[in-house]
Amino acid sequence: MPGLQPSWQREPCPLWCIREHGEDDIALDRYHQGPPASLSVAMSTRPDEPHHNNFETVDLTLRVGRFSGEIVDWVAIEPIELTVPRIVLTAESASRLAQRVKEMLAHHAAG
């Protein structure tokens, strides 16, 4: 987030960063984060094959981030109220995944 930078932060925040950075941030908290987005989905949370009766509504949060000093942006997709599943992909991989899902669904809809 724009403003005074802590001494450990070597680069300015990206324009999309909304995270407050502090001098006392531990190493795992030293990352830039974009605004979260939420999405309700029907998801199977069981380890076996999905069936019509084991889907439930789950609220997901999606976040874009980048650790301080690194060049790779990432996308985290995780349930708001559950601890798993959690998927963290590079931004480039997330873009390829979104494109592939779009292609698969278009092929599926075509019949």
N, CA, C and O atoms as a Tinker XYZ file with bonds, in Angstrom:
   444  protein
     1  N      0.850000   -1.162000    0.000000    73     2
     2  CA     0.000000    0.000000    0.000000    64     1     3
     3  C      0.897000    1.226000    0.000000    63     2     4     5
     4  O      1.883000    1.263000    0.736000    81     3
     5  N      0.579000    2.228000   -0.806000    73     3     6
     6  CA     1.414000    3.413000   -0.864000    64     5     7
     7  C      1.570000    4.072000    0.508000    63     6     8     9
     8  O      0.657000    4.044000    1.333000    81     7
     9  N      2.716000    4.651000    0.726000    73     7    10
    10  CA     3.009000    5.312000    1.998000    64     9    11
    11  C      4.431000    5.014000    2.405000    63    10    12    13
    12  O      5.256000    4.653000    1.565000    81    11
    13  N      4.728000    5.158000    3.669000    73    11    14
    14  CA     6.060000    4.864000    4.158000    64    13    15
    15  C      6.327000    3.372000    4.090000    63    14    16    17
    16  O      5.495000    2.559000    4.491000    81    15
    17  N      7.498000    3.025000    3.579000    73    15    18
    18  CA     7.871000    1.622000    3.459000    64    17    19
    19  C      8.699000    1.197000    4.660000    63    18    20    21
    20  O      9.540000    1.962000    5.132000    81    19
    21  N      8.471000   -0.024000    5.165000    73    19    22
    22  CA     9.353000   -0.547000    6.205000    64    21    23
    23  C     10.754000   -0.782000    5.628000    63    22    24    25
    24  O     10.913000   -0.874000    4.410000    81    23
    25  N     11.746000   -0.877000    6.478000    73    23    26
    26  CA    13.134000   -1.014000    6.015000    64    25    27
    27  C     13.371000   -2.309000    5.244000    63    26    28    29
    28  O     14.260000   -2.359000    4.394000    81    27
    29  N     12.595000   -3.358000    5.522000    73    27    30
    30  CA    12.792000   -4.631000    4.822000    64    29    31
    31  C     12.232000   -4.626000    3.409000    63    30    32    33
    32  O     12.573000   -5.499000    2.611000    81    31
    33  N     11.384000   -3.666000    3.085000    73    31    34
    34  CA    10.740000   -3.617000    1.772000    64    33    35
    35  C     11.633000   -2.843000    0.803000    63    34    36    37
    36  O     11.863000   -1.646000    0.971000    81    35
    37  N     12.131000   -3.548000   -0.214000    73    35    38
    38  CA    13.100000   -2.968000   -1.144000    64    37    39
    39  C     12.467000   -2.344000   -2.384000    63    38    40    41
    40  O     13.118000   -1.578000   -3.094000    81    39
    41  N     11.221000   -2.663000   -2.642000    73    39    42
    42  CA    10.564000   -2.140000   -3.834000    64    41    43
    43  C      9.245000   -1.495000   -3.427000    63    42    44    45
    44  O      8.678000   -1.857000   -2.396000    81    43
    45  N      8.745000   -0.543000   -4.218000    73    43    46
    46  CA     7.440000    0.027000   -3.895000    64    45    47
    47  C      6.334000   -1.002000   -4.084000    63    46    48    49
    48  O      6.505000   -1.976000   -4.818000    81    47
    49  N      5.225000   -0.791000   -3.435000    73    47    50
    50  CA     4.076000   -1.679000   -3.610000    64    49    51
    51  C      3.557000   -1.582000   -5.045000    63    50    52    53
    52  O      3.572000   -0.506000   -5.644000    81    51
    53  N      3.097000   -2.712000   -5.594000    73    51    54
    54  CA     2.406000   -2.633000   -6.888000    64    53    55
    55  C      1.141000   -1.786000   -6.718000    63    54    56    57
    56  O      0.615000   -1.659000   -5.612000    81    55
    57  N      0.672000   -1.223000   -7.794000    73    55    58
    58  CA    -0.515000   -0.366000   -7.727000    64    57    59
    59  C     -1.723000   -1.079000   -7.137000    63    58    60    61
    60  O     -2.587000   -0.435000   -6.541000    81    59
    61  N     -1.800000   -2.405000   -7.294000    73    59    62
    62  CA    -2.949000   -3.167000   -6.832000    64    61    63
    63  C     -2.864000   -3.557000   -5.358000    63    62    64    65
    64  O     -3.830000   -4.101000   -4.824000    81    63
    65  N     -1.753000   -3.301000   -4.689000    73    63    66
    66  CA    -1.564000   -3.744000   -3.301000    64    65    67
    67  C     -2.408000   -2.915000   -2.328000    63    66    68    69
    68  O     -2.364000   -1.685000   -2.336000    81    67
    69  N     -3.176000   -3.616000   -1.492000    73    67    70
    70  CA    -3.983000   -2.951000   -0.472000    64    69    71
    71  C     -3.503000   -3.297000    0.932000    63    70    72    73
    72  O     -4.081000   -2.831000    1.914000    81    71
    73  N     -2.470000   -4.097000    1.037000    73    71    74
    74  CA    -1.994000   -4.594000    2.328000    64    73    75
    75  C     -1.171000   -3.530000    3.050000    63    74    76    77
    76  O     -0.335000   -2.858000    2.446000    81    75
    77  N     -1.418000   -3.390000    4.340000    73    75    78
    78  CA    -0.606000   -2.521000    5.190000    64    77    79
    79  C      0.655000   -3.271000    5.577000    63    78    80    81
    80  O      0.576000   -4.389000    6.087000    81    79
    81  N      1.815000   -2.677000    5.346000    73    79    82
    82  CA     3.090000   -3.295000    5.689000    64    81    83
    83  C      3.650000   -2.593000    6.919000    63    82    84    85
    84  O      3.566000   -1.371000    7.042000    81    83
    85  N      4.222000   -3.380000    7.828000    73    83    86
    86  CA     4.778000   -2.810000    9.045000    64    85    87
    87  C      6.210000   -3.243000    9.274000    63    86    88    89
    88  O      6.639000   -4.290000    8.791000    81    87
    89  N      6.930000   -2.450000    9.997000    73    87    90
    90  CA     8.324000   -2.755000   10.312000    64    89    91
    91  C      8.452000   -4.104000   11.014000    63    90    92    93
    92  O      9.444000   -4.809000   10.824000    81    91
    93  N      7.461000   -4.468000   11.819000    73    91    94
    94  CA     7.528000   -5.701000   12.606000    64    93    95
    95  C      6.916000   -6.918000   11.909000    63    94    96    97
    96  O      6.768000   -7.968000   12.534000    81    95
    97  N      6.557000   -6.799000   10.624000    73    95    98
    98  CA     5.995000   -7.946000    9.910000    64    97    99
    99  C      6.999000   -9.093000    9.909000    63    98   100   101
   100  O      8.181000   -8.897000    9.624000    81    99
   101  N      6.514000  -10.298000   10.231000    73    99   102
   102  CA     7.394000  -11.468000   10.148000    64   101   103
   103  C      7.576000  -11.832000    8.670000    63   102   104   105
   104  O      6.812000  -11.373000    7.821000    81   103
   105  N      8.568000  -12.642000    8.367000    73   103   106
   106  CA     8.912000  -12.952000    6.975000    64   105   107
   107  C      7.719000  -13.476000    6.176000    63   106   108   109
   108  O      7.551000  -13.103000    5.015000    81   107
   109  N      6.890000  -14.332000    6.771000    73   107   110
   110  CA     5.740000  -14.892000    6.042000    64   109   111
   111  C      4.658000  -13.865000    5.748000    63   110   112   113
   112  O      3.804000  -14.104000    4.894000    81   111
   113  N      4.673000  -12.732000    6.433000    73   111   114
   114  CA     3.675000  -11.684000    6.206000    64   113   115
   115  C      4.170000  -10.589000    5.274000    63   114   116   117
   116  O      3.478000   -9.593000    5.064000    81   115
   117  N      5.337000  -10.760000    4.724000    73   115   118
   118  CA     5.922000   -9.722000    3.878000    64   117   119
   119  C      5.551000   -9.959000    2.415000    63   118   120   121
   120  O      6.382000  -10.355000    1.598000    81   119
   121  N      4.290000   -9.706000    2.113000    73   119   122
   122  CA     3.828000   -9.873000    0.743000    64   121   123
   123  C      2.828000   -8.789000    0.392000    63   122   124   125
   124  O      2.196000   -8.193000    1.264000    81   123
   125  N      2.699000   -8.547000   -0.902000    73   123   126
   126  CA     1.717000   -7.607000   -1.434000    64   125   127
   127  C      0.444000   -8.393000   -1.712000    63   126   128   129
   128  O      0.495000   -9.553000   -2.122000    81   127
   129  N     -0.688000   -7.758000   -1.489000    73   127   130
   130  CA    -1.968000   -8.443000   -1.689000    64   129   131
   131  C     -2.959000   -7.503000   -2.338000    63   130   132   133
   132  O     -3.097000   -6.349000   -1.935000    81   131
   133  N     -3.653000   -8.012000   -3.353000    73   131   134
   134  CA    -4.710000   -7.253000   -4.000000    64   133   135
   135  C     -6.012000   -7.417000   -3.241000    63   134   136   137
   136  O     -6.097000   -8.227000   -2.318000    81   135
   137  N     -7.025000   -6.657000   -3.620000    73   135   138
   138  CA    -8.321000   -6.790000   -2.956000    64   137   139
   139  C     -8.904000   -8.185000   -3.182000    63   138   140   141
   140  O     -8.814000   -8.718000   -4.288000    81   139
   141  N     -9.496000   -8.777000   -2.152000    73   139   142
   142  CA   -10.067000  -10.115000   -2.321000    64   141   143
   143  C    -11.370000  -10.064000   -3.115000    63   142   144   145
   144  O    -12.070000   -9.052000   -3.130000    81   143
   145  N    -11.668000  -11.158000   -3.761000    73   143   146
   146  CA   -12.949000  -11.336000   -4.433000    64   145   147
   147  C    -13.583000  -12.583000   -3.843000    63   146   148   149
   148  O    -12.882000  -13.519000   -3.460000    81   147
   149  N    -14.901000  -12.599000   -3.769000    73   147   150
   150  CA   -15.623000  -13.749000   -3.219000    64   149   151
   151  C    -16.520000  -14.345000   -4.288000    63   150   152   153
   152  O    -16.998000  -13.651000   -5.185000    81   151
   153  N    -16.736000  -15.651000   -4.170000    73   151   154
   154  CA   -17.568000  -16.357000   -5.127000    64   153   155
   155  C    -18.183000  -17.566000   -4.435000    63   154   156   157
   156  O    -17.466000  -18.361000   -3.828000    81   155
   157  N    -19.499000  -17.713000   -4.517000    73   155   158
   158  CA   -20.164000  -18.907000   -3.990000    64   157   159
   159  C    -20.205000  -19.949000   -5.095000    63   158   160   161
   160  O    -20.594000  -19.656000   -6.226000    81   159
   161  N    -19.798000  -21.171000   -4.758000    73   159   162
   162  CA   -19.769000  -22.255000   -5.737000    64   161   163
   163  C    -20.392000  -23.508000   -5.140000    63   162   164   165
   164  O    -20.440000  -23.665000   -3.920000    81   163
   165  N    -20.868000  -24.399000   -6.004000    73   163   166
   166  CA   -21.293000  -25.729000   -5.576000    64   165   167
   167  C    -20.070000  -26.620000   -5.715000    63   166   168   169
   168  O    -19.531000  -26.785000   -6.809000    81   167
   169  N    -19.634000  -27.197000   -4.592000    73   167   170
   170  CA   -18.373000  -27.917000   -4.581000    64   169   171
   171  C    -18.515000  -29.220000   -3.803000    63   170   172   173
   172  O    -19.177000  -29.272000   -2.766000    81   171
   173  N    -17.884000  -30.265000   -4.319000    73   171   174
   174  CA   -17.804000  -31.505000   -3.576000    64   173   175
   175  C    -16.608000  -31.403000   -2.639000    63   174   176   177
   176  O    -15.493000  -31.124000   -3.079000    81   175
   177  N    -16.833000  -31.624000   -1.381000    73   175   178
   178  CA   -15.753000  -31.532000   -0.402000    64   177   179
   179  C    -15.331000  -32.916000    0.088000    63   178   180   181
   180  O    -14.556000  -33.035000    1.037000    81   179
   181  N    -15.844000  -33.957000   -0.562000    73   179   182
   182  CA   -15.498000  -35.326000   -0.175000    64   181   183
   183  C    -14.377000  -35.851000   -1.054000    63   182   184   185
   184  O    -14.238000  -35.417000   -2.198000    81   183
   185  N    -13.578000  -36.770000   -0.547000    73   183   186
   186  CA   -12.445000  -37.272000   -1.328000    64   185   187
   187  C    -12.825000  -38.250000   -2.432000    63   186   188   189
   188  O    -12.028000  -38.497000   -3.338000    81   187
   189  N    -14.044000  -38.817000   -2.368000    73   187   190
   190  CA   -14.441000  -39.764000   -3.406000    64   189   191
   191  C    -14.976000  -39.011000   -4.625000    63   190   192   193
   192  O    -15.036000  -37.782000   -4.633000    81   191
   193  N    -15.356000  -39.756000   -5.635000    73   191   194
   194  CA   -15.883000  -39.152000   -6.852000    64   193   195
   195  C    -17.138000  -38.338000   -6.542000    63   194   196   197
   196  O    -17.970000  -38.769000   -5.744000    81   195
   197  N    -17.285000  -37.165000   -7.163000    73   195   198
   198  CA   -18.466000  -36.342000   -6.881000    64   197   199
   199  C    -19.750000  -36.974000   -7.421000    63   198   200   201
   200  O    -19.787000  -37.474000   -8.546000    81   199
   201  N    -20.779000  -36.941000   -6.613000    73   199   202
   202  CA   -22.111000  -37.390000   -6.991000    64   201   203
   203  C    -23.082000  -36.261000   -6.695000    63   202   204   205
   204  O    -22.759000  -35.334000   -5.952000    81   203
   205  N    -24.270000  -36.339000   -7.275000    73   203   206
   206  CA   -25.234000  -35.260000   -7.121000    64   205   207
   207  C    -25.541000  -34.942000   -5.665000    63   206   208   209
   208  O    -25.924000  -33.815000   -5.353000    81   207
   209  N    -25.381000  -35.908000   -4.769000    73   207   210
   210  CA   -25.772000  -35.669000   -3.376000    64   209   211
   211  C    -24.605000  -35.255000   -2.471000    63   210   212   213
   212  O    -24.795000  -35.134000   -1.260000    81   211
   213  N    -23.411000  -35.037000   -3.019000    73   211   214
   214  CA   -22.333000  -34.604000   -2.131000    64   213   215
   215  C    -21.723000  -33.259000   -2.529000    63   214   216   217
   216  O    -20.554000  -32.988000   -2.254000    81   215
   217  N    -22.524000  -32.434000   -3.171000    73   215   218
   218  CA   -22.113000  -31.061000   -3.446000    64   217   219
   219  C    -22.731000  -30.159000   -2.391000    63   218   220   221
   220  O    -23.867000  -30.366000   -1.964000    81   219
   221  N    -21.982000  -29.176000   -1.987000    73   219   222
   222  CA   -22.510000  -28.188000   -1.053000    64   221   223
   223  C    -22.052000  -26.809000   -1.487000    63   222   224   225
   224  O    -21.053000  -26.668000   -2.193000    81   223
   225  N    -22.788000  -25.792000   -1.062000    73   223   226
   226  CA   -22.412000  -24.420000   -1.379000    64   225   227
   227  C    -21.245000  -24.007000   -0.492000    63   226   228   229
   228  O    -21.307000  -24.119000    0.732000    81   227
   229  N    -20.193000  -23.533000   -1.121000    73   227   230
   230  CA   -18.998000  -23.100000   -0.416000    64   229   231
   231  C    -18.651000  -21.700000   -0.915000    63   230   232   233
   232  O    -18.654000  -21.444000   -2.119000    81   231
   233  N    -18.355000  -20.805000    0.009000    73   231   234
   234  CA   -17.916000  -19.459000   -0.355000    64   233   235
   235  C    -16.399000  -19.464000   -0.487000    63   234   236   237
   236  O    -15.677000  -19.798000    0.453000    81   235
   237  N    -15.934000  -19.089000   -1.672000    73   235   238
   238  CA   -14.497000  -19.033000   -1.928000    64   237   239
   239  C    -14.021000  -17.584000   -1.876000    63   238   240   241
   240  O    -14.781000  -16.654000   -2.147000    81   239
   241  N    -12.769000  -17.416000   -1.527000    73   239   242
   242  CA   -12.119000  -16.119000   -1.662000    64   241   243
   243  C    -10.964000  -16.290000   -2.631000    63   242   244   245
   244  O    -10.268000  -17.305000   -2.620000    81   243
   245  N    -10.775000  -15.293000   -3.458000    73   243   246
   246  CA    -9.688000  -15.296000   -4.436000    64   245   247
   247  C     -8.824000  -14.071000   -4.152000    63   246   248   249
   248  O     -9.335000  -12.963000   -3.987000    81   247
   249  N     -7.522000  -14.283000   -4.097000    73   247   250
   250  CA    -6.596000  -13.183000   -3.826000    64   249   251
   251  C     -5.409000  -13.262000   -4.778000    63   250   252   253
   252  O     -4.952000  -14.347000   -5.140000    81   251
   253  N     -4.925000  -12.102000   -5.171000    73   251   254
   254  CA    -3.685000  -12.014000   -5.934000    64   253   255
   255  C     -2.623000  -11.480000   -4.989000    63   254   256   257
   256  O     -2.887000  -10.583000   -4.189000    81   255
   257  N     -1.424000  -12.032000   -5.084000    73   255   258
   258  CA    -0.359000  -11.576000   -4.207000    64   257   259
   259  C      1.005000  -11.746000   -4.830000    63   258   260   261
   260  O      1.160000  -12.336000   -5.899000    81   259
   261  N      1.989000  -11.212000   -4.130000    73   259   262
   262  CA     3.398000  -11.363000   -4.519000    64   261   263
   263  C      4.231000  -11.117000   -3.271000    63   262   264   265
   264  O      4.051000  -10.115000   -2.580000    81   263
   265  N      5.139000  -12.035000   -2.988000    73   263   266
   266  CA     6.022000  -11.829000   -1.851000    64   265   267
   267  C      6.987000  -10.695000   -2.151000    63   266   268   269
   268  O      7.447000  -10.529000   -3.280000    81   267
   269  N      7.281000   -9.926000   -1.127000    73   267   270
   270  CA     8.188000   -8.795000   -1.258000    64   269   271
   271  C      9.536000   -9.261000   -1.787000    63   270   272   273
   272  O     10.093000  -10.251000   -1.312000    81   271
   273  N     10.051000   -8.546000   -2.768000    73   271   274
   274  CA    11.342000   -8.869000   -3.349000    64   273   275
   275  C     11.291000   -9.915000   -4.438000    63   274   276   277
   276  O     12.317000  -10.204000   -5.054000    81   275
   277  N     10.133000  -10.491000   -4.694000    73   275   278
   278  CA    10.003000  -11.508000   -5.734000    64   277   279
   279  C      9.309000  -10.935000   -6.962000    63   278   280   281
   280  O      8.740000   -9.845000   -6.904000    81   279
   281  N      9.355000  -11.659000   -8.064000    73   279   282
   282  CA     8.754000  -11.168000   -9.306000    64   281   283
   283  C      7.537000  -11.979000   -9.733000    63   282   284   285
   284  O      6.853000  -11.610000  -10.687000    81   283
   285  N      7.259000  -13.086000   -9.032000    73   283   286
   286  CA     6.159000  -13.970000   -9.420000    64   285   287
   287  C      4.896000  -13.600000   -8.660000    63   286   288   289
   288  O      4.863000  -13.650000   -7.431000    81   287
   289  N      3.854000  -13.229000   -9.400000    73   287   290
   290  CA     2.537000  -12.999000   -8.800000    64   289   291
   291  C      1.837000  -14.340000   -8.682000    63   290   292   293
   292  O      2.047000  -15.235000   -9.502000    81   291
   293  N      1.000000  -14.477000   -7.655000    73   291   294
   294  CA     0.263000  -15.709000   -7.454000    64   293   295
   295  C     -1.205000  -15.417000   -7.191000    63   294   296   297
   296  O     -1.585000  -14.307000   -6.817000    81   295
   297  N     -2.009000  -16.434000   -7.396000    73   295   298
   298  CA    -3.452000  -16.372000   -7.148000    64   297   299
   299  C     -3.784000  -17.471000   -6.150000    63   298   300   301
   300  O     -3.459000  -18.638000   -6.370000    81   299
   301  N     -4.432000  -17.096000   -5.054000    73   299   302
   302  CA    -4.879000  -18.070000   -4.058000    64   301   303
   303  C     -6.389000  -18.208000   -4.173000    63   302   304   305
   304  O     -7.113000  -17.214000   -4.237000    81   303
   305  N     -6.854000  -19.448000   -4.199000    73   303   306
   306  CA    -8.285000  -19.764000   -4.241000    64   305   307
   307  C     -8.534000  -20.677000   -3.058000    63   306   308   309
   308  O     -7.988000  -21.779000   -2.994000    81   307
   309  N     -9.356000  -20.227000   -2.120000    73   307   310
   310  CA    -9.567000  -21.029000   -0.914000    64   309   311
   311  C    -10.932000  -20.760000   -0.308000    63   310   312   313
   312  O    -11.463000  -19.655000   -0.413000    81   311
   313  N    -11.498000  -21.779000    0.328000    73   311   314
   314  CA   -12.782000  -21.598000    1.008000    64   313   315
   315  C    -12.624000  -20.614000    2.171000    63   314   316   317
   316  O    -11.598000  -20.598000    2.851000    81   315
   317  N    -13.641000  -19.808000    2.383000    73   315   318
   318  CA   -13.596000  -18.837000    3.470000    64   317   319
   319  C    -13.686000  -19.532000    4.820000    63   318   320   321
   320  O    -12.996000  -19.139000    5.761000    81   319
   321  N    -14.527000  -20.562000    4.934000    73   319   322
   322  CA   -14.766000  -21.186000    6.233000    64   321   323
   323  C    -14.129000  -22.560000    6.402000    63   322   324   325
   324  O    -14.249000  -23.155000    7.473000    81   323
   325  N    -13.464000  -23.076000    5.391000    73   323   326
   326  CA   -12.800000  -24.378000    5.487000    64   325   327
   327  C    -11.294000  -24.175000    5.356000    63   326   328   329
   328  O    -10.846000  -23.138000    4.867000    81   327
   329  N    -10.526000  -25.147000    5.785000    73   327   330
   330  CA    -9.077000  -25.034000    5.640000    64   329   331
   331  C     -8.563000  -25.687000    4.362000    63   330   332   333
   332  O     -7.448000  -25.402000    3.926000    81   331
   333  N     -9.361000  -26.555000    3.763000    73   331   334
   334  CA    -8.984000  -27.204000    2.507000    64   333   335
   335  C    -10.207000  -27.289000    1.618000    63   334   336   337
   336  O    -11.315000  -27.243000    2.153000    81   335
   337  N    -10.100000  -27.406000    0.353000    73   335   338
   338  CA    -8.855000  -27.360000   -0.391000    64   337   339
   339  C     -8.385000  -25.920000   -0.577000    63   338   340   341
   340  O     -9.193000  -24.992000   -0.581000    81   339
   341  N     -7.114000  -25.744000   -0.727000    73   339   342
   342  CA    -6.508000  -24.443000   -1.000000    64   341   343
   343  C     -5.624000  -24.622000   -2.223000    63   342   344   345
   344  O     -4.797000  -25.532000   -2.277000    81   343
   345  N     -5.803000  -23.753000   -3.197000    73   343   346
   346  CA    -5.009000  -23.812000   -4.412000    64   345   347
   347  C     -4.277000  -22.481000   -4.551000    63   346   348   349
   348  O     -4.894000  -21.417000   -4.496000    81   347
   349  N     -2.965000  -22.545000   -4.729000    73   347   350
   350  CA    -2.175000  -21.347000   -4.989000    64   349   351
   351  C     -1.407000  -21.598000   -6.275000    63   350   352   353
   352  O     -0.589000  -22.513000   -6.360000    81   351
   353  N     -1.684000  -20.772000   -7.270000    73   351   354
   354  CA    -1.075000  -20.907000   -8.590000    64   353   355
   355  C     -0.336000  -19.628000   -8.955000    63   354   356   357
   356  O     -0.671000  -18.550000   -8.463000    81   355
   357  N      0.664000  -19.747000   -9.813000    73   355   358
   358  CA     1.236000  -18.522000  -10.353000    64   357   359
   359  C      0.144000  -17.841000  -11.172000    63   358   360   361
   360  O     -0.778000  -18.500000  -11.652000    81   359
   361  N      0.246000  -16.535000  -11.329000    73   359   362
   362  CA    -0.759000  -15.801000  -12.102000    64   361   363
   363  C     -0.839000  -16.346000  -13.528000    63   362   364   365
   364  O     -1.925000  -16.440000  -14.100000    81   363
   365  N      0.304000  -16.702000  -14.096000    73   363   366
   366  CA     0.333000  -17.242000  -15.449000    64   365   367
   367  C     -0.382000  -18.590000  -15.502000    63   366   368   369
   368  O     -1.130000  -18.857000  -16.442000    81   367
   369  N     -0.159000  -19.439000  -14.503000    73   367   370
   370  CA    -0.831000  -20.737000  -14.456000    64   369   371
   371  C     -2.332000  -20.573000  -14.241000    63   370   372   373
   372  O     -3.125000  -21.302000  -14.838000    81   371
   373  N     -2.728000  -19.625000  -13.397000    73   371   374
   374  CA    -4.157000  -19.370000  -13.161000    64   373   375
   375  C     -4.838000  -18.921000  -14.448000    63   374   376   377
   376  O     -5.971000  -19.314000  -14.725000    81   375
   377  N     -4.155000  -18.104000  -15.226000    73   375   378
   378  CA    -4.701000  -17.647000  -16.497000    64   377   379
   379  C     -4.884000  -18.811000  -17.461000    63   378   380   381
   380  O     -5.908000  -18.900000  -18.139000    81   379
   381  N     -3.882000  -19.720000  -17.528000    73   379   382
   382  CA    -3.997000  -20.898000  -18.391000    64   381   383
   383  C     -5.112000  -21.819000  -17.915000    63   382   384   385
   384  O     -5.839000  -22.380000  -18.736000    81   383
   385  N     -5.258000  -21.984000  -16.605000    73   383   386
   386  CA    -6.327000  -22.817000  -16.058000    64   385   387
   387  C     -7.691000  -22.244000  -16.428000    63   386   388   389
   388  O     -8.575000  -22.980000  -16.865000    81   387
   389  N     -7.864000  -20.943000  -16.255000    73   387   390
   390  CA    -9.143000  -20.306000  -16.590000    64   389   391
   391  C     -9.472000  -20.501000  -18.069000    63   390   392   393
   392  O    -10.618000  -20.782000  -18.419000    81   391
   393  N     -8.473000  -20.354000  -18.932000    73   391   394
   394  CA    -8.686000  -20.540000  -20.367000    64   393   395
   395  C     -9.065000  -21.981000  -20.683000    63   394   396   397
   396  O     -9.961000  -22.225000  -21.492000    81   395
   397  N     -8.386000  -22.940000  -20.048000    73   395   398
   398  CA    -8.675000  -24.353000  -20.326000    64   397   399
   399  C    -10.079000  -24.724000  -19.849000    63   398   400   401
   400  O    -10.800000  -25.437000  -20.547000    81   399
   401  N    -10.472000  -24.250000  -18.674000    73   399   402
   402  CA   -11.824000  -24.525000  -18.170000    64   401   403
   403  C    -12.857000  -23.922000  -19.119000    63   402   404   405
   404  O    -13.865000  -24.560000  -19.422000    81   403
   405  N    -12.617000  -22.714000  -19.582000    73   403   406
   406  CA   -13.527000  -22.063000  -20.532000    64   405   407
   407  C    -13.665000  -22.908000  -21.801000    63   406   408   409
   408  O    -14.770000  -23.115000  -22.301000    81   407
   409  N    -12.531000  -23.393000  -22.317000    73   407   410
   410  CA   -12.557000  -24.238000  -23.523000    64   409   411
   411  C    -13.325000  -25.529000  -23.279000    63   410   412   413
   412  O    -14.132000  -25.942000  -24.112000    81   411
   413  N    -13.075000  -26.169000  -22.138000    73   411   414
   414  CA   -13.763000  -27.428000  -21.834000    64   413   415
   415  C    -15.261000  -27.229000  -21.725000    63   414   416   417
   416  O    -16.038000  -28.036000  -22.235000    81   415
   417  N    -15.676000  -26.142000  -21.053000    73   415   418
   418  CA   -17.112000  -25.893000  -20.894000    64   417   419
   419  C    -17.763000  -25.533000  -22.226000    63   418   420   421
   420  O    -18.917000  -25.894000  -22.457000    81   419
   421  N    -17.054000  -24.834000  -23.104000    73   419   422
   422  CA   -17.592000  -24.517000  -24.429000    64   421   423
   423  C    -17.779000  -25.806000  -25.236000    63   422   424   425
   424  O    -18.794000  -25.976000  -25.912000    81   423
   425  N    -16.810000  -26.701000  -25.164000    73   423   426
   426  CA   -16.916000  -27.977000  -25.855000    64   425   427
   427  C    -18.067000  -28.803000  -25.277000    63   426   428   429
   428  O    -18.813000  -29.439000  -26.021000    81   427
   429  N    -18.205000  -28.793000  -23.971000    73   427   430
   430  CA   -19.276000  -29.528000  -23.296000    64   429   431
   431  C    -20.647000  -28.986000  -23.706000    63   430   432   433
   432  O    -21.565000  -29.759000  -23.980000    81   431
   433  N    -20.785000  -27.665000  -23.748000    73   431   434
   434  CA   -22.059000  -27.033000  -24.106000    64   433   435
   435  C    -22.414000  -27.306000  -25.573000    63   434   436   437
   436  O    -23.590000  -27.358000  -25.933000    81   435
   437  N    -21.396000  -27.477000  -26.406000    73   435   438
   438  CA   -21.631000  -27.709000  -27.836000    64   437   439
   439  C    -22.199000  -29.117000  -28.085000    63   438   440   441
   440  O    -22.729000  -29.406000  -29.158000    81   439
   441  N    -22.076000  -29.970000  -27.080000    73   439   442
   442  CA   -22.753000  -31.206000  -27.148000    64   441   443
   443  C    -22.071000  -32.434000  -27.489000    63   442   444
   444  O    -22.695000  -33.494000  -27.538000    81   443
